[in-house]
Each structure stands twice: as C-alpha cells, then as structure tokens.
C-alpha cells in the first residue's frame, strides 16, 4: 500500500466551500444541512447544505443536453481520453490535501487515504488508456451482409457512493461513465460529502464541458431516490448496503433501467493446516481490521483447520491486542475511529448480541479506555469465537472491527460453512498447496478470491459479487461497456433484392 506522502500539508482542517456542483455552476444547498463530524474527536468540522429534488431534475436535464452535444458525443475515444488524463493529473496534484481531508471526514489513517487518492487518479488514467486502445467488434457474418457491434453512450448515469472510501468509489463510477461518453450525476454519502465536493471542484477546473458532472450532497431517501426515479437517468451505479440496493433495484425494475449494485459481504477467510502461519496471521489482521473493518470485502468470518485452531487463534488474539488504535492522522496508528458515533454504537450492539448468543470475546468487545480517545467513535479490534456459523453475528454484516472465528473439519465441512451465507463478495485462502487452493477457489460462491494475500485490488481486474452481494461488475477493460448501450449494424452485401419482395 502507498505510504503517507512526504509533502503533507498543514494538518489543520480546511473547510470545503459549502457549495455543490450543478451542471457547471456552484450552488448553495437550499435543503437541510448535514453536520459533518471528525470521528476522531466527535467535533463538528463544518456543515454542508443539501441539494433538493429540483436540483436533481436540473442536473439530469443539463446532463442529458451536455451528453447529446456533438462537442462531447462526437469526440473520438482518444479525444475523450485527454479529459480523463487531465483529471488524473489534477487529482495527483492535489493528493496531500485530498488525503488529509478524507482522513478528517472518515477517520481513516493517512496511509490509507493517500492510497485511495492515488487509486482515484490511476482509475482515470486507466480508463483513458482503455479508450486509447478500445475496439468495436466486427462479428462473423452468416449471410450476404457485413455485421458489426458498436457501443454508444447511455446518456445520464446516476452514481451513488458509500461513506467508507468515497474518493476511490467516486472515481470507479465517474471515470468509466465519462469514458463511455455519458454525463454523471453523483450523490456522495451523507456522512462523508467533503472529499467528493473537493473532487468536483478539481474536475471542474480541468475544463470538463459544463453539465457532464453534477455532485449533489443530501439524503439518500431524497436526493438518491430522485436520481434513481428520474426518467432522464438511463443507468444507476450504487455501492452500499444490501437493503438499500434491493430498494433501488425495485425502482430500477419499474423503469426497466440497468443497474450496477456492489452490496454487502460476510467474506470467509480460510486458513488451512499447511499455511504459513505468520503470513496468514498478518493477512487475517489486515483483511478485517484495516479500515477499522469498514469494508464490504472485509474478511469477517475466519475458518481455521481444527487441528491448528487453538494455536492459531491464540497467536491472532495476541497480535490483535497489539494493534495501535487512535486518530488516523497520528503516525503509527493502524486502527482509526469508525466513521460516526451512530455506526460505532451499531457495531457495539452486534458484539452484545454475540455475547447473548453465547460467544466468547477473546479480545476487544468495548470502546477503548484511553481518556484521549473518549470523545471519538472508537471501538477496539474484536475477536469472537464459540459460536456456530448460523449465529446472527456470523451471518449479518457488521461493517466494523469484529472478527468471528470458527473451526472446520475437512474440506466438505469448510465449503459448506463458507458458502452458507446470503452474501458472495470475496474470500481468502491461506495455504502452501496451490492445487487445493485452486479447487477451493472454484468451489466458493463469491466474486473474488485471494490466495495467500487479501484485500488487494487492481483497476484492471473486474470486481463484483454474487447472491445478495450485488449485480454486474465494475473495473477492467469491459468496465466502460457497463456504461454503454450495445448496437448491432448490418450492411447488406447482396447485389440481388431480397427474394421475398419479388412479384
């Protein structure tokens, strides 16, 4: 992971102007304002006014006009690529400020937020490169005609992003949507709008034609719902909780509108008896406790071969207790606060549920007793065992620094337990036996499998989930196609008229 940049700005928080981007214009929100807090201290950073339903309508209408304008729609792919290259360079130029802003708003460590900003810049560069090398398909003719398949813009794309990694999620939706020739209306999460608003200002200053991007903060039930239901929006890409995703999918079905949904997860991490124990312990810790567990792909269910279970768990618990908890802007901190006190309390309720179900709290299970952390949204890294796989805390997504450990007896038992979940987003396998790893990877019902690593991402590799973890995939060369409409064209080559029409 990319380290903290050497040229950090002054660590003092600088408020973002309380304006949002609406089709090339900056506007103060007329709706109720959100109090944006610093989860490390509990103090208010600033207030951000919400957009309203009328702003969504104006953004969609302006976006449709901008996307249809020949000045944009008529650009060749390599010409659109120049805009994406420019945006990537601008993000990189503002990286220290964006990383610090995201750390203040989300509580993440500067090491992580710096990596997320770098990821956002590289995402725009990657899709620019895809545009430079993208081809249409000349399909195999099966008659007296020439056939081809082309891809065209949808028009206006709605993008709804989560609070756990806003700038990277923003880029993963905006970059391919713009690359495909669309306009984008983005709604950031209500708790974490600051970095998205800062990113909008950076992109606006690169010269992207007005109307192609609007960033509208507000409540999901108001702004997000208006985006999904607007007749001018041709596709929505959503990352967030499964319950909200299901509601969104119902609304999209009414419109017969395509959607991309990246939803929840309860990912299994598997440690086989022959695993490199030190590598596996490090990988399990990183997989669940980095980002304070606030990750859809967090390895939140740990399955360990029964023969090494107690020894492995003792070692894991000792290492968990040694993790450094504190403000994300403090050097050496590994586990920052959760994003909000309300979310911290929800995580705590899950741990109390585990206690009520008979679970053993092997470490953590409470807020820190350090007085200097008392006002923040902190929760200690927690390891629980003694529960069956059907316990609620083994089945429900907690989205916090909580790991549930279970032993397994043989490969059939492992596969049955690992797949016994409504989710199917990711999984990890730790073993020296790659043949067995391959066999298990193919047997797991999940969208991504890591073998002897975890939580590694590449923008060049498609990502998506199965079951209740989502629909469609993002990233990869075909990521642009998810934001396009496919059209087939036939060119008749027969000199004779169609025989049916002859008299």
Secondary structure per residue as TSV (DSSP state, phi and psi in degrees):
chain	resnum	aa	ss	phi	psi
A	1	X	-	360.0	143.4
A	2	X	-	-62.0	137.5
A	3	X	-	-81.3	177.5
A	4	X	-	-65.3	132.9
A	5	X	-	-61.2	147.4
A	6	X	S	-73.0	-23.3
A	7	X	S	-106.8	63.8
A	8	X	-	-69.8	143.7
A	9	X	-	-73.9	176.6
A	10	X	-	-51.4	135.1
A	11	X	S	-75.9	0.9
A	12	X	S	-70.1	138.2
A	13	X	-	-69.8	132.6
A	14	X	-	-113.0	116.0
A	15	X	-	-59.8	149.1
A	16	X	-	-87.2	137.6
A	17	X	-	-53.0	135.4
A	18	X	S	-79.9	66.9
A	19	X	-	-142.2	149.2
A	20	X	E	-118.1	158.2
A	21	X	E	-88.1	119.2
A	22	X	E	-124.3	98.6
A	23	X	T	52.8	48.2
A	24	X	T	91.4	-5.9
A	25	X	E	-118.9	148.7
A	26	X	E	-100.9	131.4
A	27	X	E	-136.9	142.7
A	28	X	-	-80.2	137.4
A	29	X	-	-69.7	131.1
A	30	X	-	-89.0	-14.5
A	31	X	S	-81.8	-178.5
A	32	X	-	-61.1	145.4
A	33	X	E	-91.6	147.3
A	34	X	E	-94.9	136.3
A	35	X	E	-85.6	112.8
A	36	X	E	-91.7	121.4
A	37	X	E	-107.2	159.2
A	38	X	-	-91.0	108.6
A	39	X	T	-66.6	-14.2
A	40	X	T	-75.1	-26.2
A	41	X	T	-125.0	-16.4
A	42	X	-	80.2	0.8
A	43	X	-	-87.1	153.1
A	44	X	E	-75.1	130.5
A	45	X	E	-83.9	-48.8
A	46	X	E	-172.2	177.7
A	47	X	E	-114.6	145.1
A	48	X	E	-126.8	122.1
A	49	X	E	-72.9	144.0
A	50	X	-	-86.5	149.6
A	51	X	-	-76.5	166.9
A	52	X	-	-122.1	177.7
A	53	X	H	-60.0	-37.2
A	54	X	H	-65.6	-31.2
A	55	X	H	-68.6	-38.2
A	56	X	H	-60.1	-46.5
A	57	X	H	-60.4	-44.5
A	58	X	H	-64.6	-40.2
A	59	X	H	-65.5	-42.0
A	60	X	H	-67.1	-44.3
A	61	X	H	-62.7	-44.4
A	62	X	H	-67.5	-37.8
A	63	X	H	-63.6	-40.9
A	64	X	H	-62.7	-41.4
A	65	X	H	-66.6	-41.7
A	66	X	H	-67.2	-39.4
A	67	X	H	-68.0	-30.6
A	68	X	H	-85.2	-14.4
A	69	X	S	-63.3	126.7
A	70	X	H	-55.1	-25.2
A	71	X	H	-63.3	-24.6
A	72	X	H	-106.9	-52.8
A	73	X	H	-62.5	-30.4
A	74	X	T	-83.3	-3.7
A	75	X	-	-66.9	142.3
A	76	X	-	-73.9	156.2
A	77	X	H	-52.2	-43.8
A	78	X	H	-68.0	-23.4
A	79	X	H	-75.2	-38.5
A	80	X	H	-64.5	-31.9
A	81	X	H	-59.7	-32.1
A	82	X	H	-61.9	-35.4
A	83	X	H	-65.8	-41.4
A	84	X	H	-68.9	-38.8
A	85	X	H	-60.2	-42.3
A	86	X	H	-62.6	-42.2
A	87	X	H	-65.0	-44.0
A	88	X	H	-58.0	-43.3
A	89	X	H	-66.0	-38.1
A	90	X	H	-67.0	-39.5
A	91	X	H	-62.6	-44.9
A	92	X	H	-60.8	-38.9
A	93	X	H	-65.3	-27.5
A	94	X	T	-102.3	13.5
A	95	X	H	-57.0	-47.4
A	96	X	H	-59.5	-42.3
A	97	X	H	-67.1	-42.2
A	98	X	H	-66.2	-39.0
A	99	X	H	-64.4	-44.1
A	100	X	H	-65.0	-42.1
A	101	X	H	-60.9	-43.6
A	102	X	H	-68.5	-34.5
A	103	X	H	-64.0	-42.6
A	104	X	H	-61.3	-43.7
A	105	X	H	-79.4	-32.0
A	106	X	H	-109.0	-17.7
A	107	X	-	87.2	-4.8
A	108	X	-	-65.8	156.8
A	109	X	-	-68.5	153.9
A	110	X	H	-64.3	-30.4
A	111	X	H	-59.1	-44.9
A	112	X	H	-73.0	-43.8
A	113	X	H	-67.0	-32.4
A	114	X	H	-64.0	-40.6
A	115	X	H	-65.3	-37.6
A	116	X	H	-67.6	-38.3
A	117	X	H	-65.9	-43.6
A	118	X	H	-59.9	-41.0
A	119	X	H	-60.3	-42.3
A	120	X	H	-62.2	-45.0
A	121	X	H	-61.6	-43.6
A	122	X	H	-69.2	-28.4
A	123	X	H	-64.0	-43.8
A	124	X	H	-64.7	-39.7
A	125	X	H	-65.2	-40.5
A	126	X	H	-62.2	-48.0
A	127	X	H	-71.2	-24.7
A	128	X	H	-64.6	-42.6
A	129	X	H	-65.9	-37.6
A	130	X	H	-61.2	-42.0
A	131	X	H	-60.4	-39.0
A	132	X	H	-64.5	-22.7
A	133	X	H	-123.0	10.5
A	134	X	-	-78.0	144.5
A	135	X	-	-126.7	150.7
A	136	X	-	-88.0	173.1
A	137	X	E	-106.8	125.4
A	138	X	E	-94.4	107.2
A	139	X	E	-85.2	160.9
A	140	X	-	-72.3	119.4
A	141	X	-	-72.3	146.0
A	142	X	-	-125.6	30.5
A	143	X	S	-176.4	-169.3
A	144	X	S	-80.5	60.1
A	145	X	E	-155.1	159.8
A	146	X	E	-104.1	130.8
A	147	X	E	-121.6	142.8
A	148	X	E	-146.1	158.9
A	149	X	E	-122.6	125.5
A	150	X	E	-120.4	159.9
A	151	X	E	-119.1	133.4
A	152	X	E	-127.4	157.3
A	153	X	E	-63.2	150.4
A	154	X	-	-76.5	-39.3
A	155	X	S	129.3	-94.2
A	156	X	E	-114.1	127.5
A	157	X	E	-110.8	131.4
A	158	X	E	-92.9	133.0
A	159	X	E	-124.8	124.4
A	160	X	E	-122.4	117.8
A	161	X	-	-114.4	157.6
A	162	X	-	-90.7	173.5
A	163	X	S	-87.6	-11.4
A	164	X	S	-81.7	-27.1
A	165	X	S	-150.5	66.9
A	166	X	H	-58.6	-47.8
A	167	X	H	-68.3	-37.5
A	168	X	H	-68.4	-41.8
A	169	X	H	-66.1	-39.1
A	170	X	H	-57.8	-48.8
A	171	X	H	-64.6	-38.1
A	172	X	H	-67.4	-17.0
A	173	X	H	-101.8	-43.8
A	174	X	H	-65.8	-46.2
A	175	X	H	-60.8	-52.7
A	176	X	H	-68.6	-31.1
A	177	X	H	-67.1	-44.6
A	178	X	H	-67.2	-39.6
A	179	X	H	-58.7	-36.1
A	180	X	T	-76.3	-6.8
A	181	X	T	100.3	13.1
A	182	X	-	-92.7	171.2
A	183	X	E	-99.7	155.0
A	184	X	E	-127.5	131.8
A	185	X	E	-113.3	111.7
A	186	X	E	-105.2	132.5
A	187	X	E	-115.5	111.7
A	188	X	-	-77.6	165.2
A	189	X	-	-64.6	146.0
A	190	X	T	-61.3	-37.5
A	191	X	T	-74.0	-25.6
A	192	X	-	-132.3	62.0
A	193	X	-	-86.3	-12.2
A	194	X	H	-64.9	-48.3
A	195	X	H	-69.3	-30.4
A	196	X	H	-68.3	-38.5
A	197	X	H	-68.3	-38.2
A	198	X	H	-66.0	-40.5
A	199	X	H	-63.5	-40.0
A	200	X	H	-59.4	-40.8
A	201	X	H	-66.4	-39.2
A	202	X	H	-63.6	-45.7
A	203	X	H	-65.8	-40.4
A	204	X	H	-59.9	-35.7
A	205	X	T	-76.6	-9.3
A	206	X	T	-81.6	-9.4
A	207	X	T	95.3	15.1
A	208	X	-	-58.7	132.0
A	209	X	-	-52.5	136.3
A	210	X	T	-56.7	141.8
A	211	X	T	98.5	-21.3
A	212	X	S	-76.7	-17.6
A	213	X	E	-139.0	128.9
A	214	X	E	-128.8	139.3
A	215	X	E	-124.6	111.1
A	216	X	-	-118.6	104.2
A	217	X	-	-75.1	154.5
A	218	X	S	155.4	-175.6
A	219	X	-	-75.5	144.5
A	220	X	I	-62.6	-36.2
A	221	X	I	-70.1	-14.4
A	222	X	I	-110.9	-68.2
A	223	X	I	-70.9	-47.1
A	224	X	I	-61.4	-44.3
A	225	X	H	-63.0	-39.9
A	226	X	H	-65.3	-37.2
A	227	X	H	-64.5	-47.5
A	228	X	H	-62.2	-40.7
A	229	X	H	-88.8	-9.0
A	230	X	-	-65.4	129.5
A	231	X	T	-64.4	-19.2
A	232	X	T	-84.9	-6.7
A	233	X	-	-90.6	122.5
A	234	X	-	-95.1	-12.9
A	235	X	E	-160.9	148.7
A	236	X	E	-126.8	135.7
A	237	X	E	-114.8	122.9
A	238	X	E	-127.9	135.8
A	239	X	E	-124.3	125.4
A	240	X	S	168.7	-154.9
A	241	X	-	-74.9	153.6
A	242	X	H	-65.0	-38.1
A	243	X	H	-61.7	-47.5
A	244	X	H	-64.8	-39.7
A	245	X	H	-61.4	-38.1
A	246	X	H	-66.3	-41.0
A	247	X	H	-62.2	-43.4
A	248	X	H	-62.4	-41.1
A	249	X	H	-63.3	-37.7
A	250	X	H	-62.5	-44.2
A	251	X	H	-64.3	-40.1
A	252	X	H	-65.6	-36.2
A	253	X	H	-63.0	-35.9
A	254	X	H	-61.6	-32.2
A	255	X	H	-92.2	-6.0
A	256	X	T	53.8	45.9
A	257	X	-	-105.9	134.9
A	258	X	E	-69.5	147.2
A	259	X	E	-135.9	151.3
A	260	X	E	-115.0	126.1
A	261	X	E	-125.5	115.9
A	262	X	E	-107.2	110.9
A	263	X	-	-115.2	-151.1
A	264	X	-	-76.3	176.9
A	265	X	-	-156.0	157.6
A	266	X	-	-141.5	66.9
A	267	X	-	-75.0	133.7
A	268	X	E	-82.8	136.3
A	269	X	E	-111.9	127.9
A	270	X	E	-115.7	127.0
A	271	X	E	-116.5	111.4
A	272	X	-	-83.7	164.1
A	273	X	T	-63.1	-26.4
A	274	X	T	-95.1	10.4
A	275	X	S	-67.2	152.9
A	276	X	-	-69.6	106.5
A	277	X	H	-61.8	-44.2
A	278	X	H	-62.8	-44.3
A	279	X	H	-63.6	-40.0
A	280	X	H	-67.3	-43.0
A	281	X	H	-60.2	-47.9
A	282	X	H	-59.4	-43.2
A	283	X	H	-66.8	-40.4
A	284	X	H	-64.7	-44.1
A	285	X	H	-58.9	-47.5
A	286	X	H	-65.1	-40.4
A	287	X	H	-64.4	-30.4
A	288	X	H	-107.3	-36.2
A	289	X	H	-98.6	-16.6
A	290	X	G	-65.4	151.4
A	291	X	G	61.8	18.1
A	292	X	G	54.8	31.6
A	293	X	G	75.6	3.4
A	294	X	-	-89.5	69.3
A	295	X	-	-148.2	135.5
A	296	X	T	-64.6	-26.3
A	297	X	T	-100.8	13.6
A	298	X	-	-55.4	137.2
A	299	X	-	-80.5	78.6
A	300	X	-	-90.0	-11.2
A	301	X	E	-117.4	119.8
A	302	X	E	-105.9	120.4
A	303	X	E	-110.3	119.6
A	304	X	E	-121.4	136.3
A	305	X	E	-51.0	131.9
A	306	X	T	-56.7	-29.2
A	307	X	T	-67.8	-23.9
A	308	X	T	-120.5	8.6
A	309	X	H	-57.6	-55.7
A	310	X	H	-64.8	-43.5
A	311	X	H	-62.7	-44.4
A	312	X	H	-65.7	-43.9
A	313	X	H	-66.0	-39.7
A	314	X	H	-58.2	-42.9
A	315	X	H	-67.2	-40.7
A	316	X	H	-64.9	-42.7
A	317	X	H	-62.7	-44.0
A	318	X	H	-60.1	-41.5
A	319	X	H	-70.8	-34.3
A	320	X	H	-64.1	-43.2
A	321	X	H	-64.8	-21.7
A	322	X	T	-87.7	-6.8
A	323	X	S	-63.3	143.5
A	324	X	-	-91.6	119.2
A	325	X	B	-105.7	134.1
A	326	X	S	171.6	-170.3
A	327	X	-	-62.6	138.1
A	328	X	T	-63.9	-19.3
A	329	X	T	-89.8	2.1
A	330	X	S	-94.1	129.3
A	331	X	T	-57.1	140.3
A	332	X	T	85.4	-8.3
A	333	X	-	-71.6	135.6
A	334	X	-	-106.3	-31.9
A	335	X	B	-124.3	110.3
A	336	X	-	-87.7	-173.0
A	337	X	-	-71.9	163.7
A	338	X	-	-75.4	167.4
A	339	X	S	-66.9	-26.9
A	340	X	-	-158.0	151.2
A	341	X	H	-61.9	-35.1
A	342	X	H	-64.5	-38.4
A	343	X	H	-70.4	-40.4
A	344	X	H	-56.4	-41.9
A	345	X	H	-67.7	-34.3
A	346	X	H	-66.2	-40.0
A	347	X	H	-62.5	-43.8
A	348	X	H	-61.0	-36.5
A	349	X	H	-65.4	-35.4
A	350	X	H	-64.5	-39.6
A	351	X	H	-66.5	-39.1
A	352	X	H	-64.6	-35.4
A	353	X	H	-62.6	-41.0
A	354	X	H	-61.2	-41.9
A	355	X	H	-59.6	-45.3
A	356	X	H	-64.2	-29.6
A	357	X	T	-82.5	-2.8
A	358	X	T	100.3	10.6
A	359	X	-	-72.4	150.1
A	360	X	E	-97.9	125.2
A	361	X	E	-86.6	102.8
A	362	X	E	-77.2	-26.9
A	363	X	E	-165.6	160.1
A	364	X	-	74.8	-138.2
A	365	X	-	81.4	18.5
A	366	X	S	-162.9	172.9
A	367	X	-	-77.4	156.8
A	368	X	-	-65.3	152.4
A	369	X	-	-96.0	7.5
A	370	X	-	-69.8	118.4
A	371	X	G	-57.7	-31.4
A	372	X	G	-74.5	-9.7
A	373	X	G	-104.0	4.3
A	374	X	T	-63.1	-31.4
A	375	X	T	-90.5	-9.2
A	376	X	S	-88.1	173.4
A	377	X	-	-94.6	54.9
A	378	X	-	-91.1	151.1
A	379	X	-	-147.4	133.3
A	380	X	-	-68.0	142.9
A	381	X	-	-55.4	129.4
A	382	X	E	-124.9	134.8
A	383	X	E	-121.0	128.5
A	384	X	E	-124.1	139.6
A	385	X	E	-142.4	-172.0
A	386	X	S	85.7	11.1
A	387	X	-	-115.9	155.1
A	388	X	-	-84.1	160.4
A	389	X	T	-63.9	-18.0
A	390	X	T	-89.9	1.7
A	391	X	S	-62.4	150.8
A	392	X	H	-60.9	-39.9
A	393	X	H	-71.5	-14.1
A	394	X	H	-87.6	-13.8
A	395	X	H	-111.6	-28.8
A	396	X	S	-95.1	141.5
A	397	X	-	-73.1	123.3
A	398	X	-	-94.1	-34.5
A	399	X	-	60.1	46.6
A	400	X	S	-156.1	-176.2
A	401	X	S	-80.6	62.1
A	402	X	E	-130.5	120.4
A	403	X	E	-114.4	132.1
A	404	X	E	-109.2	123.9
A	405	X	E	-106.8	138.8
A	406	X	E	-140.0	141.8
A	407	X	E	-83.3	158.1
A	408	X	E	-133.2	154.5
A	409	X	-	-123.1	89.0
A	410	X	S	92.4	162.1
A	411	X	H	-67.0	-39.1
A	412	X	H	-64.4	-42.5
A	413	X	H	-63.1	-42.1
A	414	X	H	-60.0	-51.2
A	415	X	H	-62.4	-40.8
A	416	X	H	-62.3	-45.2
A	417	X	H	-69.2	-44.5
A	418	X	H	-61.8	-37.6
A	419	X	H	-86.0	-6.3
A	420	X	-	-83.1	72.7
A	421	X	S	-159.8	153.5
A	422	X	S	-76.4	-12.7
A	423	X	-	-96.0	162.8
A	424	X	-	-162.2	63.1
A	425	X	S	-100.6	-49.9
A	426	X	E	-152.1	169.4
A	427	X	E	-160.5	157.2
A	428	X	E	-130.7	145.9
A	429	X	E	-131.8	130.3
A	430	X	E	-117.9	114.2
A	431	X	-	-166.3	157.5
A	432	X	S	-91.5	-9.6
A	433	X	-	-96.6	99.0
A	434	X	H	-72.3	-26.7
A	435	X	H	-64.7	-44.5
A	436	X	H	-67.4	-38.8
A	437	X	H	-60.2	-43.1
A	438	X	H	-63.0	-42.8
A	439	X	H	-62.1	-44.3
A	440	X	H	-67.2	-41.4
A	441	X	H	-58.6	-39.0
A	442	X	H	-74.7	-22.9
A	443	X	H	-86.3	-18.7
A	444	X	S	-80.2	135.5
A	445	X	-	-88.6	84.1
A	446	X	S	-157.6	159.8
A	447	X	S	-83.0	-28.3
A	448	X	E	-137.3	138.6
A	449	X	E	-128.7	128.8
A	450	X	E	-104.2	135.1
A	451	X	E	-116.9	118.4
A	452	X	S	56.9	32.4
A	453	X	-	-164.7	176.2
A	454	X	-	-160.7	147.9
A	455	X	S	57.9	34.9
A	456	X	-	-98.3	138.6
A	457	X	-	-131.3	147.9
A	458	X	-	-134.9	131.8
A	459	X	T	-64.4	-19.2
A	460	X	T	-82.2	-7.5
A	461	X	S	-111.0	123.5
A	462	X	-	-56.7	147.2
A	463	X	E	-138.0	132.6
A	464	X	E	-173.0	175.5
A	465	X	-	-123.8	171.1
A	466	X	-	-122.5	173.6
A	467	X	G	53.1	-133.1
A	468	X	G	-85.3	13.9
A	469	X	G	-92.5	-0.3
A	470	X	E	139.9	-180.0
A	471	X	E	-131.9	143.0
A	472	X	S	72.5	176.7
A	473	X	E	-132.3	155.8
A	474	X	E	-120.1	172.0
A	475	X	S	72.5	175.1
A	476	X	S	78.0	169.4
A	477	X	G	-58.8	-33.2
A	478	X	G	-82.2	0.2
A	479	X	G	-59.6	-32.5
A	480	X	T	-65.3	-37.3
A	481	X	G	-62.9	-26.6
A	482	X	G	-66.5	-15.5
A	483	X	G	-112.3	24.7
A	484	X	E	-128.9	160.3
A	485	X	E	-105.5	135.8
A	486	X	E	-94.7	135.0
A	487	X	E	-130.1	136.0
A	488	X	E	-101.2	139.0
A	489	X	E	-127.4	130.3
A	490	X	E	-111.8	130.0
A	491	X	E	-112.6	111.8
A	492	X	E	-66.1	133.7
A	493	X	-	-116.7	-4.7
A	494	X	-	-78.5	129.8
A	495	X	S	-72.0	-26.4
A	496	X	S	-85.3	151.3
A	497	X	-	-68.5	160.5
A	498	X	-	-60.8	125.5
A	499	X	G	-60.9	-32.7
A	500	X	G	-57.2	-32.4
A	501	X	G	-84.3	-6.0
A	502	X	-	-71.9	144.2
A	503	X	-	-83.5	360.0
